[in-house]
Amino acid sequence: MLTKIILAVVAVLILALLAANIRIVQQARAAVIERLGSFYTVWENGIHVKIPLIDRVVKNVSLKEQVVDFDPQPVITKDNVTMQIDTVVYFLITDPKLYTYGVEHPMSAIENLTATTLRNIIGDMDLDQTLTSRDIINTQMRSLLDEATDPWGIKVNRVELKNIMPPRDIQESMEKQMRAERERREAILQAEGQKQSQILVAEGEKQSVILKAQAEKEAAIARAEGEAAAILKVQEATAQALKLLNEAAPSDQVVKLKALEAFQAAADGKATKLIIPSEIQGLAGLAASAKEIFTEEKKDKK
């Protein structure tokens, strides 16, 4: 009975020892293993068993991209202007072994290296270049840091200058310049707006005059066409009447009578002057003589 208890205790201890030495490495992480004090291997994601008292997990390393925001650093430009610049570094660990054994306190090493590199780059630029060359500074910083941290198993993906803070007096001067520039641009925009408005008004008046002239032109053309059509109709009617008259072969008396009717119609109009053809004048004299003869005959009868 005692033997069974001892065996059970031993089995429990063995199971507990095995359970304590089972390691599960999660996705995007790695574990650096030492055996008897020397580097042995790197465990990737999955389940692993280490030998008790022989193997040791030195460091658990994250393989995800990491972001570190460093405090503002004083930097002096080429024209002796002291500015405060803080940086953001995006990096990832590509070699857990080098990251573990390459440098002591990697984050502190990266911060110091970033500050030194930033001072070297800004020291070759004046204030205006520093304020307008942010992308260039970022690119140079990333290239230099990536090269320097490669022996540490670290790859620098991106470096960003988060804030560039010149001295207070320079900030105030820059703010005044920006206000003046905004006011200048606003004045230009207003002037451009007024100019465009005047152009549009003039263009509208021009189009109005053109359309009015076009309308008057079209009306005059329409009137002329109407008058021409009326004259044409009259001429056609006259020609048709003459044609019918010629076809009927009228006598000389009929022609004179028609002429007299035409003269009477003209006399009833509003004309102040009349030109009487000689034929109609003779006919009128004949009519007057006939009227006198008829008058004398009526007197004799009485």
Salt bridges, closest charged atoms under 4 A:
GLU34 OE1 - ARG56 NH2 2.84
ASP55 OD1 - ARG35 NE 2.54
ASP69 OD2 - LYS162 NZ 2.84
ASP146 OD2 - ARG142 NH1 3.89
ASP146 OD2 - LYS155 NZ 3.90
GLU160 OE2 - ARG158 NE 3.52
GLU172 OE2 - ARG168 NE 3.59
GLU181 OE2 - ARG184 NH2 2.60
GLU181 OE2 - ARG185 NE 3.10
ASP252 OD2 - LYS256 NZ 3.28
GLU261 OE1 - LYS258 NZ 3.87
